[in-house]
Amino acid sequence: MFAAVGVHPNDSASWVSESAAKLKGLAQRSRVVAIGEIGLDYYWDKAPKVLQQQVLQHQLSLAAELELPVIVHNRDAGSDVLKLLLDWQAELLRAASPLAERPGVLHSFSGDRAMAGSAIAAHFFIGLSGPLTFKNARDLQAMAAQLPLESLLVETDSPFLSPHPQRGQRNEPAKVRLVAEKLAELKGVQFNEIAAATTANAERLFRFGERQ
């Protein structure tokens, strides 16, 4: 098992002057492979937008310092999230950071094709979760069918977003198979191809083998 550490945008109001140092200490533990879940959430409005953006930038700076990818939460904040991420990735490129080639994943992606394309062009991965299996998710399904497999991850967002046919039930990691099976169907390939590719993508992003 591996972990990510971070302050979720809905908890941005908890950020204090000591938070960065505490987070850095946690992030340097051997089995921590990412900074996350971090990002912006304008839906719940549990912290001012400006504060959320500041806390996100603090954590992006930490990720750059430690060369750890980020796991990005976005809810109703797509344009702001994308701008901050692209600016950050451009800074990584200017600094010749190896992280620029694997900066992170847009977790449980709900954006449009244009956002996905911009993120992929900046070497971000797109995370697909339970909603990919929902019967009314035609736009997401059509987009997933067209996105390059080498840029995709599958995930659960456990305990939320349980995939069909178990929608509404408590989600758990084992149900990630249902997401992978749906992706295989959409792309017209065998399940084993999706399993192997997304596993390799996760290894490329998180470098599990280096964090023992």
N, C-alpha and C positions, 0 to 999 in steps of 0.2 A: 504494500500500500504506500501511496505517496500523497502529499498534501499541497495545497496552495494556501497562502495567508494574505489577508487584505481586509480593508474596511469597505463594506458594501455602501453604495451611495445612500441608501435609506438610513444608514447609521452615521452619516457625515457629521452630524451635530456632536457626536462623541469624540471627534478629533481634537486633541489638545497638543500642546507643545512637545510633550514627551512621546506622542504616538509614533512618530517616524522612527525614533530610536528603538522603541519596543518592537515595532514591526520588523525593523532590520534584524534585530536579534533572533526573532522567530524565523525569518526568511533564510538565515544562514545555517539552519539545521539541515542535516544531510539529506533528509527525505522530502524537503520542500522543493518543489519543481516550478513554482509559478507564484506570481503576485495576483491575487484575485479572491473572490469575485469583486471587481472594482468597476466603476463606470458612472453612469448618470441615470436617474429615474425621475422623470417629470410627472409620471402618472400618480404616484402616491403623495408627492409633495411633502415628504417628511423632513426635508431640509431645503433651505434656499438654493436656487440654481447656482448662484455664484459660489456658494460654499461647496456644493457638490463638485463643481469644476476645480476649485482649489485643491480639495482633498484628492481628486483624481490626479491632478498634476503632481502633487507631492509623491503619490505612489508610482506614477510613471517614472519620475526621477529616480526613485529607489530601484525600480526594476532595471533601469538603464545602468545604474551603479553596480548592481549585483549580476547583471546579464541574465535575468530571469524573465521569461515571457509573461504576458498578462492575460488574464481571463476576464473578458469585458462584458458587463451587464449594460443593456440599453433598453429603456422603456420610454417611448414617446420623446426621445431625445436624439434621434438619429443624426441630424445634421451637426449638432454640437459634439456628439461622441466622435463622429467621423473626422471632423476638423481637428480635434485635439489629438486623435490617434495618428492622423497623417502628418501633422506637424511634428509629433514626437518621433515617428519613424524616420522622417527626413533628418532630424537631428542625429539619430543613430547612424544614418548613412554618412553624414558629414563627419562624425566622430570615428568612422570606420569600425563601428561596433559590430561584432558577429551577430548580435541580437537583431540587427536590421533585417536579416534573412529569415528570422523566425520570431517576430515580435509578439505574437499572441493569437488568441482565438476570440471571435465574436460569438459569445456563448448563447445558445438557444436562439439562433438568428431569426429575427422577425422583420428585417428590413426589406427593401426592394432590390431588384436586379442591379440597378445602378450603384447602390451602396455596396452590394456584394462584390461587384466588379472593381470598384475603387479599393476596397479592402484587400482583395486578392492581389491586385496589382502592387500593393504595398507589402505583400508577403504574409498577410494575415490569413488565418484559417477561418472557415465558416463552420460553426457548430450546429448540427441538426438534432433536434430532440423530439419529444412526443408529438407536438403539433404536426409534424410531417405526416403522421399516420391518420390525422383527423379527416373525416369525409368531406368537410367543407374547406379544406386547406388547398384548394386547387391552384392558387397563385404560387404558394410556397412549393408545392409539388412540381409544378411546371418549371420553376426556377431551379430547384434542386436537380432536376433531370438534365439541365444544361450546364450546371457548374462543373468545373474540372474536378475529377475525383481526387487528384493529388492535393487539393485544397480543402478537403472536407473531413470533418470529424463527426462521430455519432456520440450522443450523450443522453442522459435521462432528466437532468434537473430534479432528481429525487429530493424530497418526496412529492414534488409537484409534477403536473403535466404528464400523467400516466398515459402511455400510448393506447390507441385503439387495438383490441376490443376491450381494454381495461380502463378506458377513460373514466375519470371520476374517482377511481380507487387510489390508494396510496401507491406512489411510484417507488421503485427500488432499482439499484444498478442492474440486476439481472434482466430487466425489461429493455435494456438497450438493444437486445437482439431484435426486438420488434421494429425498432427504428431502422436498424441495418437491413432487415428483410424488406421493409418498404422502399428503402433507397435502392436496393438491388432490383426490385420490381420496376421502379421508375426509370432506372438506367438500362433495364433489359439485360442484366448480367447475373451471374450466379452469386448467391450469398457469400460463398467463400472468397470471391474476388473483393467484395466490399469489406469483409472482415479483415482480410490481409492488408488491403490498402489503407483503411482507416487506422489499423493498428500501427502500421509503418508511419503514417502521418503523425500519430500521437507521439511515437518515439522520436520522430524528427523535431517536433515542437518542444517536448518536455525533457528530452535527453534522460530518460529514466536510468539508462545504464551508467550514467555518470554520477547519479545521486543515490548511492547505496549507503 
